[in-house]
Amino acid sequence: MTRQTMSPLVNPAAPFRFRLVCHRRAKLWPPAVTQLDDACRLPALAPLANVPDVLDLSLGWNEAGIGVRGVARGVGGSRWCQPTKPEDSDGLHLWIATRPTGDSHRAGRFCRRLALLPTGGGRNADQAVAVAAQIPRTSEVPAELPAGTVSIEGKIAADGWRIDAFISAGALPGWDPVEIPRLGFFAALVDRRLGRVPLCGPPEYPWDGDPTTWVELELAS
């Protein structure tokens, strides 16, 4: 008899309510001068869900937006990045809710999903590119991503990639860090070989469309 692998009915990370700190930094772009230091690196939560620990993620914020650095290791040098198919493309995928409610299982107009792709942009499709991606089962679609509101650079390595990005306030519907100093946040690495590798939670769990499975990101000074 062939043994079948069953999808988990309960997220192993569910007993924990994660609240991660995002530190304020004055300089978040360009990458040569960004102040994303070791304190900005998020803890590795992958072991809680028994998924590969292949992504280092650092975040910082200021009134102008959010700085991001993602480094993938152990995923090889071959990438499948198609800006016209962002949901399936290899890269760093982010879910951000600027006005998190904590109890709605459906994303709304203040939720944004971004696919940060290490390649696929530019005339020769060899430049990093940021693309808005769909959130499944959303109750209300956010406004279109304005052109030029996400700055991005990427580097390909023999065993992975690095992405630096700055997500400006114009890309984040409802952004108001003074009145609401917290975000709903989730991240996942998407890879042709490994599949979907979430920040925390099993790959089969509906974190791609359920904000209650995301972590809380505290915008600290």
C-alpha positions as CSV (number, residue, x, y, z in Angstrom):
1,M,0.0,0.0,0.0
2,T,1.3,3.4,-0.9
3,R,1.6,5.8,2.0
4,Q,-0.1,9.1,1.3
5,T,1.1,12.4,2.7
6,M,-1.8,14.3,4.3
7,S,-1.9,18.1,4.5
8,P,-1.8,19.3,8.1
9,L,-5.2,20.3,9.5
10,V,-3.6,22.6,12.0
11,N,-0.8,25.0,11.4
12,P,2.1,23.9,13.7
13,A,2.8,27.6,14.4
14,A,-0.8,28.3,15.4
15,P,-0.2,28.1,19.2
16,F,2.1,31.1,18.8
17,R,1.0,34.6,18.1
18,F,4.1,36.1,16.5
19,R,4.9,39.8,17.0
20,L,8.0,40.7,15.2
21,V,9.8,44.0,15.5
22,C,10.6,46.2,12.5
23,H,13.1,48.9,13.5
24,R,13.1,52.5,12.2
25,R,16.0,53.4,10.0
26,A,16.6,56.8,8.4
27,K,18.3,55.4,5.3
28,L,16.7,52.5,3.5
29,W,17.6,53.1,-0.1
30,P,19.8,52.7,-2.2
31,P,21.3,49.4,-1.0
32,A,24.8,50.9,-0.9
33,V,23.8,53.2,2.0
34,T,20.9,51.3,3.6
35,Q,21.0,50.9,7.4
36,L,19.5,47.4,7.4
37,D,21.8,46.0,10.1
38,D,21.8,42.8,12.0
39,A,19.1,44.1,14.4
40,C,16.7,44.3,11.3
41,R,17.0,40.6,10.5
42,L,13.9,38.7,11.3
43,P,14.2,35.5,13.4
44,A,14.3,32.1,11.5
45,L,10.8,30.6,12.0
46,A,11.0,28.0,9.3
47,P,11.9,25.1,11.7
48,L,8.6,25.5,13.5
49,A,6.8,24.4,10.3
50,N,9.4,21.9,9.2
51,V,10.2,23.8,6.0
52,P,13.7,24.5,4.6
53,D,15.5,27.3,6.3
54,V,16.7,28.9,3.1
55,L,15.7,32.6,3.4
56,D,17.3,35.4,5.4
57,L,14.9,38.4,5.6
58,S,15.7,41.9,7.0
59,L,13.2,44.7,7.3
60,G,13.3,48.4,8.3
61,W,10.8,51.3,8.1
62,N,10.5,55.0,8.2
63,E,7.7,57.4,7.3
64,A,8.5,57.0,3.6
65,G,8.0,53.3,3.5
66,I,9.6,49.9,4.1
67,G,13.1,48.6,3.3
68,V,13.5,44.9,2.5
69,R,16.5,42.6,2.0
70,G,16.0,39.0,1.1
71,V,18.8,36.5,0.7
72,A,18.1,33.0,-0.6
73,R,20.7,30.3,-0.3
74,G,20.6,26.6,-1.3
75,V,18.0,27.1,-4.1
76,G,20.4,26.8,-7.1
77,G,21.1,29.4,-9.8
78,S,18.2,28.7,-12.2
79,R,15.2,31.1,-11.9
80,W,11.8,31.1,-13.5
81,C,10.6,34.7,-13.2
82,Q,7.6,35.9,-15.3
83,P,6.3,39.3,-14.4
84,T,3.0,38.4,-16.2
85,K,2.6,35.4,-13.9
86,P,3.8,36.8,-10.6
87,E,1.9,34.4,-8.4
88,D,3.9,31.5,-9.7
89,S,7.3,33.2,-10.2
90,D,10.4,32.4,-8.3
91,G,11.4,35.1,-5.8
92,L,10.4,36.7,-2.5
93,H,6.7,37.2,-2.0
94,L,5.4,39.6,0.6
95,W,1.9,40.2,2.0
96,I,1.4,43.5,3.9
97,A,-1.8,44.7,5.6
98,T,-1.4,48.4,6.6
99,R,-4.6,48.3,8.7
100,P,-4.7,44.8,10.2
101,T,-7.9,43.7,11.9
102,G,-6.7,40.3,13.2
103,D,-10.1,38.6,12.8
104,S,-11.0,38.7,9.1
105,H,-10.1,35.6,7.1
106,R,-10.2,37.5,3.8
107,A,-7.8,40.2,2.7
108,G,-9.2,43.7,1.9
109,R,-8.3,46.9,0.1
110,F,-5.6,47.7,2.7
111,C,-3.7,44.4,1.9
112,R,-1.0,44.3,-0.7
113,R,0.8,41.3,-2.1
114,L,4.1,42.0,-3.9
115,A,6.3,39.5,-5.9
116,L,9.9,40.7,-5.7
117,L,11.6,38.8,-8.6
118,P,15.4,38.6,-8.9
119,T,15.1,38.5,-12.7
120,G,12.5,39.0,-15.4
121,G,12.6,42.8,-15.7
122,G,14.4,45.1,-18.1
123,R,14.9,44.8,-21.9
124,N,16.8,41.5,-21.6
125,A,14.7,40.2,-18.7
126,D,17.8,40.0,-16.5
127,Q,16.9,42.7,-14.0
128,A,15.1,42.5,-10.8
129,V,11.4,43.6,-10.9
130,A,8.6,44.2,-8.4
131,V,5.1,43.2,-9.4
132,A,1.7,43.3,-7.6
133,A,0.2,39.8,-7.3
134,Q,-3.3,38.6,-6.5
135,I,-4.4,37.5,-3.1
136,P,-6.9,34.6,-3.3
137,R,-10.4,35.1,-2.0
138,T,-9.9,38.8,-1.3
139,S,-13.0,40.7,-0.2
140,E,-11.9,44.0,-1.9
141,V,-9.0,44.4,-4.3
142,P,-6.5,47.2,-3.5
143,A,-5.8,50.0,-5.9
144,E,-3.4,49.2,-8.7
145,L,0.3,49.4,-7.8
146,P,1.5,52.9,-9.0
147,A,4.5,52.8,-11.3
148,G,7.8,53.7,-9.7
149,T,6.6,53.1,-6.1
150,V,8.8,50.1,-5.5
151,S,12.6,50.4,-6.0
152,I,14.4,47.0,-6.4
153,E,17.8,45.6,-7.2
154,G,18.8,41.9,-7.5
155,K,21.9,39.7,-7.7
156,I,22.1,36.1,-8.8
157,A,24.5,33.8,-7.0
158,A,25.5,30.2,-7.8
159,D,23.2,28.8,-5.1
160,G,20.5,31.5,-4.9
161,W,19.9,35.2,-5.1
162,R,19.7,38.5,-3.2
163,I,17.0,41.1,-3.4
164,D,17.0,44.7,-2.0
165,A,13.9,46.7,-2.3
166,F,12.3,49.9,-1.0
167,I,8.5,49.8,-0.8
168,S,7.4,53.4,-0.7
169,A,4.2,54.7,1.0
170,G,2.6,55.1,-2.5
171,A,2.7,51.3,-2.9
172,L,0.9,50.7,0.5
173,P,-2.8,51.5,0.6
174,G,-3.7,53.0,4.0
175,W,-0.1,53.5,5.1
176,D,-0.1,55.6,8.3
177,P,2.7,54.5,10.7
178,V,1.9,57.3,13.1
179,E,-1.7,56.3,13.7
180,I,-1.3,52.6,13.1
181,P,2.3,51.6,14.1
182,R,1.9,47.9,13.2
183,L,1.3,45.8,10.1
184,G,0.0,42.4,9.2
185,F,2.9,40.7,7.4
186,F,3.8,37.5,5.8
187,A,6.6,36.3,3.5
188,A,7.4,33.3,1.4
189,L,10.1,32.1,-0.9
190,V,8.8,30.6,-4.2
191,D,11.1,28.3,-6.0
192,R,10.7,25.8,-8.9
193,R,12.5,23.1,-7.1
194,L,11.4,23.6,-3.5
195,G,7.9,25.0,-4.1
196,R,6.5,27.5,-1.6
197,V,8.6,28.0,1.5
198,P,6.6,30.2,3.9
199,L,8.0,32.4,6.7
200,C,6.0,30.3,9.2
201,G,3.4,27.7,8.5
202,P,3.1,24.6,6.3
203,P,3.2,25.2,2.5
204,E,-0.3,23.7,2.3
205,Y,-1.9,26.1,4.8
206,P,-3.9,29.0,3.3
207,W,-1.6,31.8,4.4
208,D,-1.6,33.2,0.9
209,G,-5.1,34.4,1.3
210,D,-5.9,34.4,5.1
211,P,-4.7,37.4,7.0
212,T,-5.3,35.7,10.4
213,T,-2.4,33.4,9.6
214,W,0.1,36.4,9.2
215,V,2.3,37.7,11.8
216,E,2.1,41.2,13.4
217,L,4.9,43.5,12.6
218,E,5.5,46.2,15.2
219,L,6.9,49.5,13.7
220,A,9.4,50.3,16.5
221,S,11.5,53.5,16.8
